Amino acid sequence: MQDSRNKIRDFVRENFLFGGDDEYRDGDSFLEMGVVDSTGVLELVAFLEDQWGLTIDDSELVPENLDSVDNLIGFLERKLPATVC
């Protein structure tokens, strides 16, 4: 799962933090910190679907699944078989 965490952190760093993440922790809310807006959520979903071959339903587009690196890891753990993460 550490590899998945690193991939997500790298994606967030490059696409939303523009290479910097000095003040950002895995449990920090993307929305509260202003890191990701509604368009960014769509980019994040596209990344997850491409990277892990997922189909993410509209009902899964909630902060509990997508609003931090920790939430994303938990979502992947629930959504994918353990061998994929």
PyMOL Python script that loads the backbone (N, CA, C, O; Angstrom):
from pymol import cmd

cmd.read_pdbstr("""\
ATOM      1  N   MET A   1       0.825  -1.197   0.000  1.00  0.00           N
ATOM      2  CA  MET A   1       0.000   0.000   0.000  1.00  0.00           C
ATOM      3  C   MET A   1       0.867   1.259   0.000  1.00  0.00           C
ATOM      4  O   MET A   1       0.410   2.325  -0.412  1.00  0.00           O
ATOM      5  N   GLN A   2       2.103   1.143   0.454  1.00  0.00           N
ATOM      6  CA  GLN A   2       2.990   2.309   0.447  1.00  0.00           C
ATOM      7  C   GLN A   2       3.235   2.813  -0.970  1.00  0.00           C
ATOM      8  O   GLN A   2       3.333   4.020  -1.190  1.00  0.00           O
ATOM      9  N   ASP A   3       3.333   1.894  -1.934  1.00  0.00           N
ATOM     10  CA  ASP A   3       3.517   2.286  -3.324  1.00  0.00           C
ATOM     11  C   ASP A   3       2.313   3.104  -3.814  1.00  0.00           C
ATOM     12  O   ASP A   3       2.480   4.103  -4.514  1.00  0.00           O
ATOM     13  N   SER A   4       1.112   2.678  -3.444  1.00  0.00           N
ATOM     14  CA  SER A   4      -0.101   3.418  -3.815  1.00  0.00           C
ATOM     15  C   SER A   4      -0.101   4.797  -3.170  1.00  0.00           C
ATOM     16  O   SER A   4      -0.453   5.788  -3.809  1.00  0.00           O
ATOM     17  N   ARG A   5       0.288   4.855  -1.919  1.00  0.00           N
ATOM     18  CA  ARG A   5       0.350   6.139  -1.204  1.00  0.00           C
ATOM     19  C   ARG A   5       1.332   7.089  -1.914  1.00  0.00           C
ATOM     20  O   ARG A   5       1.036   8.269  -2.100  1.00  0.00           O
ATOM     21  N   ASN A   6       2.472   6.572  -2.296  1.00  0.00           N
ATOM     22  CA  ASN A   6       3.472   7.400  -2.990  1.00  0.00           C
ATOM     23  C   ASN A   6       2.960   7.887  -4.335  1.00  0.00           C
ATOM     24  O   ASN A   6       3.196   9.036  -4.708  1.00  0.00           O
ATOM     25  N   LYS A   7       2.254   7.019  -5.076  1.00  0.00           N
ATOM     26  CA  LYS A   7       1.700   7.421  -6.368  1.00  0.00           C
ATOM     27  C   LYS A   7       0.679   8.549  -6.192  1.00  0.00           C
ATOM     28  O   LYS A   7       0.665   9.509  -6.963  1.00  0.00           O
ATOM     29  N   ILE A   8      -0.163   8.423  -5.185  1.00  0.00           N
ATOM     30  CA  ILE A   8      -1.172   9.454  -4.927  1.00  0.00           C
ATOM     31  C   ILE A   8      -0.497  10.752  -4.511  1.00  0.00           C
ATOM     32  O   ILE A   8      -0.834  11.821  -5.020  1.00  0.00           O
ATOM     33  N   ARG A   9       0.451  10.664  -3.589  1.00  0.00           N
ATOM     34  CA  ARG A   9       1.162  11.877  -3.147  1.00  0.00           C
ATOM     35  C   ARG A   9       1.863  12.554  -4.326  1.00  0.00           C
ATOM     36  O   ARG A   9       1.819  13.777  -4.452  1.00  0.00           O
ATOM     37  N   ASP A  10       2.504  11.770  -5.184  1.00  0.00           N
ATOM     38  CA  ASP A  10       3.184  12.331  -6.348  1.00  0.00           C
ATOM     39  C   ASP A  10       2.190  13.029  -7.271  1.00  0.00           C
ATOM     40  O   ASP A  10       2.467  14.119  -7.772  1.00  0.00           O
ATOM     41  N   PHE A  11       1.036  12.409  -7.497  1.00  0.00           N
ATOM     42  CA  PHE A  11       0.021  13.005  -8.356  1.00  0.00           C
ATOM     43  C   PHE A  11      -0.475  14.331  -7.774  1.00  0.00           C
ATOM     44  O   PHE A  11      -0.572  15.329  -8.487  1.00  0.00           O
ATOM     45  N   VAL A  12      -0.783  14.335  -6.493  1.00  0.00           N
ATOM     46  CA  VAL A  12      -1.264  15.557  -5.834  1.00  0.00           C
ATOM     47  C   VAL A  12      -0.177  16.630  -5.877  1.00  0.00           C
ATOM     48  O   VAL A  12      -0.461  17.788  -6.182  1.00  0.00           O
ATOM     49  N   ARG A  13       1.052  16.256  -5.577  1.00  0.00           N
ATOM     50  CA  ARG A  13       2.165  17.218  -5.577  1.00  0.00           C
ATOM     51  C   ARG A  13       2.334  17.856  -6.955  1.00  0.00           C
ATOM     52  O   ARG A  13       2.461  19.075  -7.068  1.00  0.00           O
ATOM     53  N   GLU A  14       2.335  17.042  -7.985  1.00  0.00           N
ATOM     54  CA  GLU A  14       2.596  17.549  -9.334  1.00  0.00           C
ATOM     55  C   GLU A  14       1.411  18.307  -9.941  1.00  0.00           C
ATOM     56  O   GLU A  14       1.609  19.269 -10.683  1.00  0.00           O
ATOM     57  N   ASN A  15       0.190  17.883  -9.632  1.00  0.00           N
ATOM     58  CA  ASN A  15      -0.975  18.451 -10.296  1.00  0.00           C
ATOM     59  C   ASN A  15      -1.687  19.549  -9.510  1.00  0.00           C
ATOM     60  O   ASN A  15      -2.365  20.392 -10.097  1.00  0.00           O
ATOM     61  N   PHE A  16      -1.537  19.543  -8.196  1.00  0.00           N
ATOM     62  CA  PHE A  16      -2.267  20.513  -7.386  1.00  0.00           C
ATOM     63  C   PHE A  16      -1.364  21.399  -6.532  1.00  0.00           C
ATOM     64  O   PHE A  16      -1.725  22.533  -6.216  1.00  0.00           O
ATOM     65  N   LEU A  17      -0.209  20.893  -6.165  1.00  0.00           N
ATOM     66  CA  LEU A  17       0.720  21.666  -5.328  1.00  0.00           C
ATOM     67  C   LEU A  17       1.887  22.202  -6.145  1.00  0.00           C
ATOM     68  O   LEU A  17       2.752  22.901  -5.618  1.00  0.00           O
ATOM     69  N   PHE A  18       1.909  21.876  -7.425  1.00  0.00           N
ATOM     70  CA  PHE A  18       2.926  22.369  -8.358  1.00  0.00           C
ATOM     71  C   PHE A  18       4.347  22.115  -7.868  1.00  0.00           C
ATOM     72  O   PHE A  18       5.219  22.981  -7.942  1.00  0.00           O
ATOM     73  N   GLY A  19       4.553  20.888  -7.360  1.00  0.00           N
ATOM     74  CA  GLY A  19       5.881  20.453  -6.973  1.00  0.00           C
ATOM     75  C   GLY A  19       6.239  20.655  -5.516  1.00  0.00           C
ATOM     76  O   GLY A  19       7.233  20.088  -5.063  1.00  0.00           O
ATOM     77  N   GLY A  20       5.482  21.433  -4.756  1.00  0.00           N
ATOM     78  CA  GLY A  20       5.790  21.670  -3.349  1.00  0.00           C
ATOM     79  C   GLY A  20       4.760  21.051  -2.438  1.00  0.00           C
ATOM     80  O   GLY A  20       3.580  21.008  -2.783  1.00  0.00           O
ATOM     81  N   ASP A  21       5.174  20.574  -1.288  1.00  0.00           N
ATOM     82  CA  ASP A  21       4.222  20.030  -0.321  1.00  0.00           C
ATOM     83  C   ASP A  21       4.753  20.136   1.106  1.00  0.00           C
ATOM     84  O   ASP A  21       4.488  19.265   1.935  1.00  0.00           O
ATOM     85  N   ASP A  22       5.484  21.176   1.386  1.00  0.00           N
ATOM     86  CA  ASP A  22       6.142  21.321   2.680  1.00  0.00           C
ATOM     87  C   ASP A  22       5.165  21.272   3.863  1.00  0.00           C
ATOM     88  O   ASP A  22       5.497  20.730   4.918  1.00  0.00           O
ATOM     89  N   GLU A  23       3.987  21.824   3.694  1.00  0.00           N
ATOM     90  CA  GLU A  23       3.030  21.930   4.792  1.00  0.00           C
ATOM     91  C   GLU A  23       1.924  20.886   4.732  1.00  0.00           C
ATOM     92  O   GLU A  23       1.023  20.908   5.569  1.00  0.00           O
ATOM     93  N   TYR A  24       1.965  19.993   3.787  1.00  0.00           N
ATOM     94  CA  TYR A  24       0.864  19.064   3.557  1.00  0.00           C
ATOM     95  C   TYR A  24       1.144  17.693   4.174  1.00  0.00           C
ATOM     96  O   TYR A  24       2.226  17.134   3.994  1.00  0.00           O
ATOM     97  N   ARG A  25       0.151  17.150   4.910  1.00  0.00           N
ATOM     98  CA  ARG A  25       0.247  15.807   5.506  1.00  0.00           C
ATOM     99  C   ARG A  25      -0.843  14.916   4.913  1.00  0.00           C
ATOM    100  O   ARG A  25      -1.841  15.418   4.398  1.00  0.00           O
ATOM    101  N   ASP A  26      -0.659  13.619   4.982  1.00  0.00           N
ATOM    102  CA  ASP A  26      -1.581  12.663   4.361  1.00  0.00           C
ATOM    103  C   ASP A  26      -3.008  12.745   4.900  1.00  0.00           C
ATOM    104  O   ASP A  26      -3.947  12.389   4.187  1.00  0.00           O
ATOM    105  N   GLY A  27      -3.192  13.195   6.112  1.00  0.00           N
ATOM    106  CA  GLY A  27      -4.529  13.285   6.685  1.00  0.00           C
ATOM    107  C   GLY A  27      -5.211  14.621   6.452  1.00  0.00           C
ATOM    108  O   GLY A  27      -6.382  14.782   6.794  1.00  0.00           O
ATOM    109  N   ASP A  28      -4.499  15.583   5.873  1.00  0.00           N
ATOM    110  CA  ASP A  28      -5.066  16.916   5.639  1.00  0.00           C
ATOM    111  C   ASP A  28      -6.121  16.878   4.538  1.00  0.00           C
ATOM    112  O   ASP A  28      -5.950  16.210   3.518  1.00  0.00           O
ATOM    113  N   SER A  29      -7.213  17.604   4.763  1.00  0.00           N
ATOM    114  CA  SER A  29      -8.309  17.683   3.815  1.00  0.00           C
ATOM    115  C   SER A  29      -7.897  18.499   2.593  1.00  0.00           C
ATOM    116  O   SER A  29      -7.437  19.634   2.723  1.00  0.00           O
ATOM    117  N   PHE A  30      -8.063  17.917   1.408  1.00  0.00           N
ATOM    118  CA  PHE A  30      -7.787  18.641   0.172  1.00  0.00           C
ATOM    119  C   PHE A  30      -8.655  19.889   0.072  1.00  0.00           C
ATOM    120  O   PHE A  30      -8.171  20.959  -0.297  1.00  0.00           O
ATOM    121  N   LEU A  31      -9.937  19.750   0.401  1.00  0.00           N
ATOM    122  CA  LEU A  31     -10.875  20.865   0.270  1.00  0.00           C
ATOM    123  C   LEU A  31     -10.589  21.969   1.273  1.00  0.00           C
ATOM    124  O   LEU A  31     -10.561  23.144   0.906  1.00  0.00           O
ATOM    125  N   GLU A  32     -10.377  21.610   2.535  1.00  0.00           N
ATOM    126  CA  GLU A  32     -10.111  22.613   3.571  1.00  0.00           C
ATOM    127  C   GLU A  32      -8.824  23.383   3.310  1.00  0.00           C
ATOM    128  O   GLU A  32      -8.739  24.574   3.609  1.00  0.00           O
ATOM    129  N   MET A  33      -7.825  22.708   2.756  1.00  0.00           N
ATOM    130  CA  MET A  33      -6.554  23.363   2.487  1.00  0.00           C
ATOM    131  C   MET A  33      -6.550  24.085   1.139  1.00  0.00           C
ATOM    132  O   MET A  33      -5.572  24.744   0.786  1.00  0.00           O
ATOM    133  N   GLY A  34      -7.644  23.958   0.390  1.00  0.00           N
ATOM    134  CA  GLY A  34      -7.708  24.598  -0.913  1.00  0.00           C
ATOM    135  C   GLY A  34      -6.819  23.943  -1.953  1.00  0.00           C
ATOM    136  O   GLY A  34      -6.447  24.572  -2.943  1.00  0.00           O
ATOM    137  N   VAL A  35      -6.482  22.695  -1.735  1.00  0.00           N
ATOM    138  CA  VAL A  35      -5.603  21.972  -2.648  1.00  0.00           C
ATOM    139  C   VAL A  35      -6.368  21.507  -3.882  1.00  0.00           C
ATOM    140  O   VAL A  35      -5.855  21.586  -4.998  1.00  0.00           O
ATOM    141  N   VAL A  36      -7.596  21.023  -3.686  1.00  0.00           N
ATOM    142  CA  VAL A  36      -8.399  20.468  -4.764  1.00  0.00           C
ATOM    143  C   VAL A  36      -9.770  21.140  -4.752  1.00  0.00           C
ATOM    144  O   VAL A  36     -10.414  21.251  -3.709  1.00  0.00           O
ATOM    145  N   ASP A  37     -10.203  21.584  -5.926  1.00  0.00           N
ATOM    146  CA  ASP A  37     -11.556  22.115  -6.068  1.00  0.00           C
ATOM    147  C   ASP A  37     -12.405  21.075  -6.806  1.00  0.00           C
ATOM    148  O   ASP A  37     -11.960  19.944  -7.000  1.00  0.00           O
ATOM    149  N   SER A  38     -13.608  21.443  -7.213  1.00  0.00           N
ATOM    150  CA  SER A  38     -14.499  20.468  -7.852  1.00  0.00           C
ATOM    151  C   SER A  38     -13.909  19.920  -9.153  1.00  0.00           C
ATOM    152  O   SER A  38     -14.084  18.740  -9.455  1.00  0.00           O
ATOM    153  N   THR A  39     -13.228  20.738  -9.911  1.00  0.00           N
ATOM    154  CA  THR A  39     -12.574  20.266 -11.133  1.00  0.00           C
ATOM    155  C   THR A  39     -11.422  19.333 -10.784  1.00  0.00           C
ATOM    156  O   THR A  39     -11.189  18.339 -11.472  1.00  0.00           O
ATOM    157  N   GLY A  40     -10.712  19.654  -9.726  1.00  0.00           N
ATOM    158  CA  GLY A  40      -9.615  18.805  -9.271  1.00  0.00           C
ATOM    159  C   GLY A  40     -10.094  17.431  -8.847  1.00  0.00           C
ATOM    160  O   GLY A  40      -9.392  16.439  -9.044  1.00  0.00           O
ATOM    161  N   VAL A  41     -11.286  17.365  -8.265  1.00  0.00           N
ATOM    162  CA  VAL A  41     -11.851  16.063  -7.877  1.00  0.00           C
ATOM    163  C   VAL A  41     -12.007  15.199  -9.124  1.00  0.00           C
ATOM    164  O   VAL A  41     -11.710  14.004  -9.096  1.00  0.00           O
ATOM    165  N   LEU A  42     -12.468  15.797 -10.208  1.00  0.00           N
ATOM    166  CA  LEU A  42     -12.630  15.040 -11.457  1.00  0.00           C
ATOM    167  C   LEU A  42     -11.281  14.555 -11.982  1.00  0.00           C
ATOM    168  O   LEU A  42     -11.177  13.436 -12.485  1.00  0.00           O
ATOM    169  N   GLU A  43     -10.252  15.387 -11.869  1.00  0.00           N
ATOM    170  CA  GLU A  43      -8.905  14.979 -12.269  1.00  0.00           C
ATOM    171  C   GLU A  43      -8.416  13.824 -11.398  1.00  0.00           C
ATOM    172  O   GLU A  43      -7.815  12.871 -11.896  1.00  0.00           O
ATOM    173  N   LEU A  44      -8.675  13.916 -10.105  1.00  0.00           N
ATOM    174  CA  LEU A  44      -8.278  12.877  -9.164  1.00  0.00           C
ATOM    175  C   LEU A  44      -8.983  11.559  -9.482  1.00  0.00           C
ATOM    176  O   LEU A  44      -8.361  10.498  -9.464  1.00  0.00           O
ATOM    177  N   VAL A  45     -10.269  11.630  -9.770  1.00  0.00           N
ATOM    178  CA  VAL A  45     -11.038  10.435 -10.122  1.00  0.00           C
ATOM    179  C   VAL A  45     -10.482   9.810 -11.408  1.00  0.00           C
ATOM    180  O   VAL A  45     -10.317   8.593 -11.483  1.00  0.00           O
ATOM    181  N   ALA A  46     -10.198  10.626 -12.404  1.00  0.00           N
ATOM    182  CA  ALA A  46      -9.625  10.111 -13.657  1.00  0.00           C
ATOM    183  C   ALA A  46      -8.290   9.420 -13.398  1.00  0.00           C
ATOM    184  O   ALA A  46      -8.007   8.370 -13.975  1.00  0.00           O
ATOM    185  N   PHE A  47      -7.467  10.016 -12.525  1.00  0.00           N
ATOM    186  CA  PHE A  47      -6.182   9.405 -12.163  1.00  0.00           C
ATOM    187  C   PHE A  47      -6.392   8.045 -11.508  1.00  0.00           C
ATOM    188  O   PHE A  47      -5.733   7.074 -11.882  1.00  0.00           O
ATOM    189  N   LEU A  48      -7.295   7.959 -10.542  1.00  0.00           N
ATOM    190  CA  LEU A  48      -7.558   6.689  -9.855  1.00  0.00           C
ATOM    191  C   LEU A  48      -8.068   5.634 -10.825  1.00  0.00           C
ATOM    192  O   LEU A  48      -7.640   4.481 -10.785  1.00  0.00           O
ATOM    193  N   GLU A  49      -8.985   6.037 -11.697  1.00  0.00           N
ATOM    194  CA  GLU A  49      -9.535   5.081 -12.658  1.00  0.00           C
ATOM    195  C   GLU A  49      -8.465   4.587 -13.615  1.00  0.00           C
ATOM    196  O   GLU A  49      -8.419   3.397 -13.926  1.00  0.00           O
ATOM    197  N   ASP A  50      -7.614   5.471 -14.083  1.00  0.00           N
ATOM    198  CA  ASP A  50      -6.533   5.079 -14.993  1.00  0.00           C
ATOM    199  C   ASP A  50      -5.467   4.235 -14.288  1.00  0.00           C
ATOM    200  O   ASP A  50      -5.046   3.197 -14.798  1.00  0.00           O
ATOM    201  N   GLN A  51      -5.042   4.690 -13.123  1.00  0.00           N
ATOM    202  CA  GLN A  51      -3.934   4.039 -12.413  1.00  0.00           C
ATOM    203  C   GLN A  51      -4.289   2.646 -11.915  1.00  0.00           C
ATOM    204  O   GLN A  51      -3.472   1.729 -11.998  1.00  0.00           O
ATOM    205  N   TRP A  52      -5.513   2.480 -11.394  1.00  0.00           N
ATOM    206  CA  TRP A  52      -5.895   1.209 -10.782  1.00  0.00           C
ATOM    207  C   TRP A  52      -7.016   0.494 -11.522  1.00  0.00           C
ATOM    208  O   TRP A  52      -7.523  -0.514 -11.032  1.00  0.00           O
ATOM    209  N   GLY A  53      -7.412   0.987 -12.682  1.00  0.00           N
ATOM    210  CA  GLY A  53      -8.442   0.317 -13.464  1.00  0.00           C
ATOM    211  C   GLY A  53      -9.798   0.295 -12.786  1.00  0.00           C
ATOM    212  O   GLY A  53     -10.574  -0.643 -12.966  1.00  0.00           O
ATOM    213  N   LEU A  54     -10.081   1.325 -12.007  1.00  0.00           N
ATOM    214  CA  LEU A  54     -11.339   1.391 -11.267  1.00  0.00           C
ATOM    215  C   LEU A  54     -12.447   2.015 -12.095  1.00  0.00           C
ATOM    216  O   LEU A  54     -12.201   2.716 -13.077  1.00  0.00           O
ATOM    217  N   THR A  55     -13.658   1.745 -11.677  1.00  0.00           N
ATOM    218  CA  THR A  55     -14.817   2.517 -12.096  1.00  0.00           C
ATOM    219  C   THR A  55     -15.381   3.104 -10.816  1.00  0.00           C
ATOM    220  O   THR A  55     -15.787   2.369  -9.916  1.00  0.00           O
ATOM    221  N   ILE A  56     -15.409   4.414 -10.733  1.00  0.00           N
ATOM    222  CA  ILE A  56     -15.884   5.087  -9.526  1.00  0.00           C
ATOM    223  C   ILE A  56     -17.269   5.635  -9.813  1.00  0.00           C
ATOM    224  O   ILE A  56     -17.454   6.452 -10.715  1.00  0.00           O
ATOM    225  N   ASP A  57     -18.237   5.178  -9.039  1.00  0.00           N
ATOM    226  CA  ASP A  57     -19.628   5.600  -9.195  1.00  0.00           C
ATOM    227  C   ASP A  57     -19.834   6.987  -8.603  1.00  0.00           C
ATOM    228  O   ASP A  57     -19.094   7.415  -7.718  1.00  0.00           O
ATOM    229  N   ASP A  58     -20.843   7.677  -9.101  1.00  0.00           N
ATOM    230  CA  ASP A  58     -21.184   9.005  -8.577  1.00  0.00           C
ATOM    231  C   ASP A  58     -21.420   8.965  -7.065  1.00  0.00           C
ATOM    232  O   ASP A  58     -21.065   9.904  -6.353  1.00  0.00           O
ATOM    233  N   SER A  59     -22.018   7.877  -6.579  1.00  0.00           N
ATOM    234  CA  SER A  59     -22.305   7.760  -5.144  1.00  0.00           C
ATOM    235  C   SER A  59     -21.038   7.669  -4.295  1.00  0.00           C
ATOM    236  O   SER A  59     -21.089   7.867  -3.081  1.00  0.00           O
ATOM    237  N   GLU A  60     -19.898   7.371  -4.929  1.00  0.00           N
ATOM    238  CA  GLU A  60     -18.625   7.252  -4.215  1.00  0.00           C
ATOM    239  C   GLU A  60     -17.843   8.563  -4.198  1.00  0.00           C
ATOM    240  O   GLU A  60     -16.773   8.634  -3.594  1.00  0.00           O
ATOM    241  N   LEU A  61     -18.358   9.592  -4.848  1.00  0.00           N
ATOM    242  CA  LEU A  61     -17.687  10.891  -4.914  1.00  0.00           C
ATOM    243  C   LEU A  61     -18.009  11.715  -3.672  1.00  0.00           C
ATOM    244  O   LEU A  61     -18.667  12.753  -3.745  1.00  0.00           O
ATOM    245  N   VAL A  62     -17.535  11.231  -2.544  1.00  0.00           N
ATOM    246  CA  VAL A  62     -17.784  11.879  -1.257  1.00  0.00           C
ATOM    247  C   VAL A  62     -16.455  12.118  -0.546  1.00  0.00           C
ATOM    248  O   VAL A  62     -15.485  11.398  -0.786  1.00  0.00           O
ATOM    249  N   PRO A  63     -16.404  13.128   0.330  1.00  0.00           N
ATOM    250  CA  PRO A  63     -15.156  13.419   1.043  1.00  0.00           C
ATOM    251  C   PRO A  63     -14.589  12.228   1.808  1.00  0.00           C
ATOM    252  O   PRO A  63     -13.372  12.094   1.929  1.00  0.00           O
ATOM    253  N   GLU A  64     -15.450  11.371   2.320  1.00  0.00           N
ATOM    254  CA  GLU A  64     -14.965  10.206   3.073  1.00  0.00           C
ATOM    255  C   GLU A  64     -14.077   9.316   2.222  1.00  0.00           C
ATOM    256  O   GLU A  64     -13.255   8.570   2.756  1.00  0.00           O
ATOM    257  N   ASN A  65     -14.231   9.384   0.905  1.00  0.00           N
ATOM    258  CA  ASN A  65     -13.416   8.575   0.000  1.00  0.00           C
ATOM    259  C   ASN A  65     -12.269   9.348  -0.640  1.00  0.00           C
ATOM    260  O   ASN A  65     -11.222   8.769  -0.930  1.00  0.00           O
ATOM    261  N   LEU A  66     -12.450  10.649  -0.863  1.00  0.00           N
ATOM    262  CA  LEU A  66     -11.546  11.363  -1.769  1.00  0.00           C
ATOM    263  C   LEU A  66     -10.874  12.612  -1.200  1.00  0.00           C
ATOM    264  O   LEU A  66     -10.133  13.275  -1.926  1.00  0.00           O
ATOM    265  N   ASP A  67     -11.099  12.957   0.058  1.00  0.00           N
ATOM    266  CA  ASP A  67     -10.683  14.273   0.551  1.00  0.00           C
ATOM    267  C   ASP A  67      -9.313  14.341   1.213  1.00  0.00           C
ATOM    268  O   ASP A  67      -8.966  15.372   1.790  1.00  0.00           O
ATOM    269  N   SER A  68      -8.542  13.295   1.147  1.00  0.00           N
ATOM    270  CA  SER A  68      -7.165  13.325   1.662  1.00  0.00           C
ATOM    271  C   SER A  68      -6.437  12.097   1.130  1.00  0.00           C
ATOM    272  O   SER A  68      -7.066  11.177   0.609  1.00  0.00           O
ATOM    273  N   VAL A  69      -5.148  12.082   1.258  1.00  0.00           N
ATOM    274  CA  VAL A  69      -4.386  10.898   0.863  1.00  0.00           C
ATOM    275  C   VAL A  69      -4.833   9.708   1.705  1.00  0.00           C
ATOM    276  O   VAL A  69      -5.032   8.617   1.171  1.00  0.00           O
ATOM    277  N   ASP A  70      -4.994   9.902   3.013  1.00  0.00           N
ATOM    278  CA  ASP A  70      -5.436   8.805   3.880  1.00  0.00           C
ATOM    279  C   ASP A  70      -6.811   8.282   3.456  1.00  0.00           C
ATOM    280  O   ASP A  70      -7.028   7.071   3.423  1.00  0.00           O
ATOM    281  N   ASN A  71      -7.741   9.188   3.131  1.00  0.00           N
ATOM    282  CA  ASN A  71      -9.067   8.758   2.685  1.00  0.00           C
ATOM    283  C   ASN A  71      -8.982   7.988   1.371  1.00  0.00           C
ATOM    284  O   ASN A  71      -9.679   6.990   1.186  1.00  0.00           O
ATOM    285  N   LEU A  72      -8.139   8.445   0.471  1.00  0.00           N
ATOM    286  CA  LEU A  72      -7.971   7.750  -0.809  1.00  0.00           C
ATOM    287  C   LEU A  72      -7.402   6.348  -0.612  1.00  0.00           C
ATOM    288  O   LEU A  72      -7.833   5.403  -1.274  1.00  0.00           O
ATOM    289  N   ILE A  73      -6.451   6.212   0.282  1.00  0.00           N
ATOM    290  CA  ILE A  73      -5.879   4.888   0.551  1.00  0.00           C
ATOM    291  C   ILE A  73      -6.945   3.964   1.133  1.00  0.00           C
ATOM    292  O   ILE A  73      -7.049   2.806   0.727  1.00  0.00           O
ATOM    293  N   GLY A  74      -7.735   4.464   2.075  1.00  0.00           N
ATOM    294  CA  GLY A  74      -8.825   3.661   2.634  1.00  0.00           C
ATOM    295  C   GLY A  74      -9.819   3.252   1.561  1.00  0.00           C
ATOM    296  O   GLY A  74     -10.293   2.116   1.550  1.00  0.00           O
ATOM    297  N   PHE A  75     -10.137   4.173   0.660  1.00  0.00           N
ATOM    298  CA  PHE A  75     -11.054   3.889  -0.441  1.00  0.00           C
ATOM    299  C   PHE A  75     -10.479   2.792  -1.336  1.00  0.00           C
ATOM    300  O   PHE A  75     -11.188   1.854  -1.702  1.00  0.00           O
ATOM    301  N   LEU A  76      -9.207   2.904  -1.685  1.00  0.00           N
ATOM    302  CA  LEU A  76      -8.573   1.874  -2.514  1.00  0.00           C
ATOM    303  C   LEU A  76      -8.572   0.522  -1.815  1.00  0.00           C
ATOM    304  O   LEU A  76      -8.808  -0.506  -2.449  1.00  0.00           O
ATOM    305  N   GLU A  77      -8.311   0.519  -0.519  1.00  0.00           N
ATOM    306  CA  GLU A  77      -8.302  -0.750   0.224  1.00  0.00           C
ATOM    307  C   GLU A  77      -9.674  -1.406   0.197  1.00  0.00           C
ATOM    308  O   GLU A  77      -9.769  -2.630   0.109  1.00  0.00           O
ATOM    309  N   ARG A  78     -10.740  -0.613   0.271  1.00  0.00           N
ATOM    310  CA  ARG A  78     -12.100  -1.161   0.231  1.00  0.00           C
ATOM    311  C   ARG A  78     -12.488  -1.585  -1.184  1.00  0.00           C
ATOM    312  O   ARG A  78     -13.242  -2.543  -1.359  1.00  0.00           O
ATOM    313  N   LYS A  79     -11.984  -0.889  -2.178  1.00  0.00           N
ATOM    314  CA  LYS A  79     -12.419  -1.069  -3.557  1.00  0.00           C
ATOM    315  C   LYS A  79     -11.654  -2.167  -4.306  1.00  0.00           C
ATOM    316  O   LYS A  79     -12.204  -2.811  -5.199  1.00  0.00           O
ATOM    317  N   LEU A  80     -10.398  -2.376  -3.941  1.00  0.00           N
ATOM    318  CA  LEU A  80      -9.533  -3.289  -4.684  1.00  0.00           C
ATOM    319  C   LEU A  80      -9.157  -4.518  -3.862  1.00  0.00           C
ATOM    320  O   LEU A  80      -9.143  -4.465  -2.632  1.00  0.00           O
ATOM    321  N   PRO A  81      -8.855  -5.613  -4.535  1.00  0.00           N
ATOM    322  CA  PRO A  81      -8.288  -6.751  -3.824  1.00  0.00           C
ATOM    323  C   PRO A  81      -6.932  -6.388  -3.221  1.00  0.00           C
ATOM    324  O   PRO A  81      -6.206  -5.572  -3.789  1.00  0.00           O
ATOM    325  N   ALA A  82      -6.594  -6.960  -2.121  1.00  0.00           N
ATOM    326  CA  ALA A  82      -5.354  -6.623  -1.398  1.00  0.00           C
ATOM    327  C   ALA A  82      -4.113  -6.775  -2.263  1.00  0.00           C
ATOM    328  O   ALA A  82      -3.140  -6.047  -2.063  1.00  0.00           O
ATOM    329  N   THR A  83      -4.117  -7.684  -3.204  1.00  0.00           N
ATOM    330  CA  THR A  83      -2.934  -7.901  -4.032  1.00  0.00           C
ATOM    331  C   THR A  83      -2.671  -6.774  -5.012  1.00  0.00           C
ATOM    332  O   THR A  83      -1.549  -6.635  -5.497  1.00  0.00           O
ATOM    333  N   VAL A  84      -3.685  -5.962  -5.316  1.00  0.00           N
ATOM    334  CA  VAL A  84      -3.527  -4.878  -6.277  1.00  0.00           C
ATOM    335  C   VAL A  84      -2.938  -3.638  -5.630  1.00  0.00           C
ATOM    336  O   VAL A  84      -2.155  -2.924  -6.258  1.00  0.00           O
ATOM    337  N   CYS A  85      -3.302  -3.372  -4.387  1.00  0.00           N
ATOM    338  CA  CYS A  85      -2.845  -2.160  -3.694  1.00  0.00           C
ATOM    339  C   CYS A  85      -1.388  -2.292  -3.379  1.00  0.00           C
ATOM    340  O   CYS A  85      -0.798  -1.383  -2.795  1.00  0.00           O
TER     341      CYS A  85
END
""", "prot")
cmd.dss("prot")
cmd.show_as("cartoon", "prot")
cmd.util.cbc("prot")
cmd.orient("prot")
